[in-house]
Amino acid sequence: MKQKLRSYFTIIIFTLSTSCSVFKATSTTSIAGEWEETWGVGEETNVDYSDVYLITMNSKNKPTIQCPKRKNYLFEQTTFDGKKLFTHLIIKDLKFDAGDSWVDYTMEFQEKENSFKGIALTKAGKKASIIWARRQ
């Protein structure tokens, strides 16, 4: 009887640990791809362009973000927990000698809309609603 119970518990623990590993891998790799940014959804903003970001997964299955058209954008401290994406963008000043700027993003993945929605906080202390929509 004890041997049967031990076998059942072993099977259950193995199944649960395998399921959690598969879920985590699926949740992080599902965000890889191109994402188009929209600033100030439903509010006034001085941002009148849409950057496109490329999210890839590094060798440790952690997200990395790049902006192919803006080499002065450096994303740091990027984390994704399966639902929320946090990242710190440094915008290197290459023209005006005014110093670097930054933006902190806190966004939640919206599976049904295939997008991230959240808030961007700028170095100047401004907050804006943000959407990153997956490009097809």
N, C-alpha and C positions, 0 to 999 in steps of 0.2 A: 504494500500500500504506500509506504513512504517513498519507495522508488518511483512509483507511478506519479505521485504528486510532484516529486522532484523533476521528473521528465516534463510534466505539464508546465511547471513554472519555468523551466529552461526554455521550452518552446515559446511561451508567452513573452518572456524577457527578450529572446532573440528576435521575435517578430516585432515587438515594440521598438527595439533599438534600430532595427533595419528600416522600419517605417519612418522613424524620425530622421534618419540619415538621408533617406530618399527625399523626404519633404524638404529638408533644408537645401539640398543640392538643387532641387527643382525650383525652389523659391528664389534662390540667388541667380541661377543661370537664366531664369525667365526674364530678367531685366536687361540682359545683354542686347544691344542694338542701338539704333539711332533714335534720338528724342528731340523734338522741336519745342523750344521754350516760348511761352507767352507770358508777358509781364502784365500785372495790373488788371486782372480779369474783373470786369465790372467796376473799375475805379480809374481815375486819371493817373497817368504816369508819363514821364519824359522818355521812356524807352519805346522807340518806334521801330524796332527791328526784332527779328526772331533768330536767335542762335540755334544751331543744331549741335547736339552733344552726342558723343559716341561712348557708350558704356561697354566695357569688356571685363572679363574676369581674369585676374592674375593667377599665378601658379598655386596660390593658397585659396583659390575660389572666392576672393574678395573683389568687389567692384572697383574699377578704376575708370575715371572719366576724363575725356579729352574733348576739346573743341577744335576740330580739324582746320577751320578757317581762321582761328585766332590763336596763334602760337604763344601769345603773351598771357593766356589763361592757364593757370596751374591749379588743379584740384588737389586738395589735401584732406586728410582725416575723413575719408569717405567710408561710411558704414551703411549696411542694409541688414535689417534684422528679419526680413521676410515680409515686412509690412511698411516700415518707415525707412526713408533714405535721408541721411545726414551728410552734408559735405561743406567744405570751406573752400571757396574759390578766391584765389589771389589773382588780381589783374595787374600785371606788371606794367608800369608806366614806361613806355618806350619812346614817347614823343615830347611830353610837356615838362618833364623834370619836376612834377608836382608830387611825386611819391606814389607808391603802389596803393591800390584800393583793394577792397575785399567784399565778398558777399557770403553770408551764411545761409544755407538752404536747410529747411526742415520740411520734408514732404512725405505724404502717405500714398502708397500704391493703391490705385483704384482699379481693381481687376476687371470689372465690367466695362469701364471706359478705356482700359488699356493705357492708363496715364498715371502720372504723379500729380498730386495737388497739395499745395502747402503755402509756406511763407518764405520770402527772401528778406533778410535783414542786411542792409548795406552799412559800410563803414561810416557813412554820414548819418546813420541812425534812422533811415527811412525803411519802412516795411511795405511790402507789396505782395499781393496774392500771385501765386505762380502756378502754371500748369506746364508740365512736360508731357507732350503727347507722343506716343510711339509713331514713328514714320514707317509707312508700309513700302 
